Amino acid sequence: MIKKVSTIFLISLLALVSCETKRIAKGPADVIYVLASDEVKNALQPAIDTTFSFGIRTPQFQRYFYTEWHPLNELSEYIYYPNTIVIADLNRNDAAAQFFKGMLNQERYESIKQDTVAMFALEDYWRRMQMFVTVAGYDMDKLSAYILERQGWLYGKFNNKYKERQAKYIYNEHEQKNLAEELWEKYHWSFRVPSDYFILHEYPIRNFVWLGRGLPYRWISVSWAGGIKTEWLTANGLFNKRNEIGKLYRNIRTEEKFLGHKFVKFGQWDALRMYGLWYNEEKPQGGPFVSYAFYDKASNRTYVIDLMAFCPGEKYTNYMRQLELIAETFRTTEQEALLE
């Protein structure tokens, strides 16, 4: 017990360090470390792991986040990683419970006694670019249900922080503002271009521009047409459009198996999102893709932004999510495109 109390004292002392002196959290961007006792793990692992079970087919299923469970005696090690959850059973007097109680004033603690469950997100608490979440309660069954009820909130906290870290990484050095301006001057649309991306092919007559980078391969293309192309905004129409784009990619086809569609918010636009697998008709190549189709009133055009990656033997999820972050910077007005 003395050892655990000493650990908590050390952690509390470190929390007093000013934000300016904090270092950036280091570690895997897609791993969430969960610290809990064995009893708490047995009770809550299904709820936590279900919350972070989302992912994509590559064609194998790969999750966006992976959870790793560790005992409480490793608490002082994992609190400095980018993604950490500490779960406490407040009926116990272990390190997690003491840590949680030490964070709250008496009034807040008494309110939790009445609710019996609580969950807090602490952004940049120990390190910069970190998401640290504490979960606690007196009733583990009720706490499990509470986690599932708020799984969107919990997942969103880690996902938003992940996107912030990745955006900082992508645009950390030498963003190609000249290339972004060139795209605007030529086509009256643009997006933020990372330093290691370049134009692979341009077909102005066909309203198609393809950019990318290699090793591992990541590609993003923009297609457009004047007015509202209603057929592109349907499942069958977007599938056919993507196969047309595949010919410009050279021998790329869209696999009908595992194909999915849903309407989403893409930046300021209501968009049809299509996702699934692509393959090369002549080479043993393939992987995941995502396409967004939307009408932009400002330019009176319908756009299709297509993203795909090829990195056999590696995690596709991080690369595809980087492509999504780049695509989200897409702009069709000069002020947004050039002054961002």
C-alpha positions, 0 to 999 in steps of 0.5 A: 500500500505504501508503494501505491500511495507514493506513486499517487503522490508523485503523479499529483506532484507532476501535475503541478508542472506548468503547461509550458514545460510539458513534453509531447506525448510519445508512443503509438497513435492508435493504441489506448492503454487501459489501467485497471485492477483485474476485477475491474478489467473483468467487469468493464473490458467488454464495454471498453473494447466495444467502444473502440471496435471500429475499423476498416477492411484492408481486406483484413479488418483493421481497427482504428484503435487497439486497447491494451490492458495493464495492471495498476502497478504500471500506472506511473509508466503509461500515464505519459502515453498519447492515449490512456484510460485509468478505471477505478472502483471507488469501493476499493482503496487502490492506486486508481481510486486514490488517484481519482479521489485526489483529482476532485474537491469534496463537493464534486466527490460527494456528487459522484457518490450520489450518481455512483459513476463518473467519466472525465477527459483530461486533455494535455494533462501530463503531456502535450498532444495527449488524451487522458481519461479517468473512469470511476464508479461504485457499481461496476455493472452500472459503470459498464452500462454508462460507458456504452451509453456514452461510447460516442463521447468517449470514442470522440475524445480520443479520435479528435485528439488523434486527428489533431496529432496527425494534422500536426505531423502531416503539416509539421514541415514544408507545407506546399503552399505554392502548390496549393496556390497553383491548384487554385489558379488552375482549377479554382479549388485547393487543399493543404498539400503536405511536403511529400505529395506531388501531382502524378497526373493532370487531365484538365479536359476531363476535370481530373487531378491526381496527387500522391506520394510513395513508400507507402503509396497514398493517393488522392484525386479530385474530379468535378463537373459543372452543375448538380450531377445527381447520378454521382450522389447515388450509390450506383452512380458513384460506383460507376463514377469511381470505375471511370476514375479507375481508368485514369488511375490505370487499371483500377477497379472497385470491388463490389464485395464489402462496399458501403455507403452513407451520407455524412458531413464532409467539411461544410458539405453534405456528402455521399461517402462510399468506402470499400476495396480497390484492386488492379486488373493487371497487377497483384495490388489492392487495398482500401479506398474512400470516396466523397461526392458532394455538390458545392453551391459556391462553385456550382460544381459537383465534386468527387474526392477519392482516397486510396492507399497501397501498403501491404504488410502495414497498418492501412488505418493510419495512412487512410486517416491521414488522407482523410485529414488532407481531404478535409482541408479541401476548399472552393473559395479563394479566401479559404483556399489561400489564407488558411 
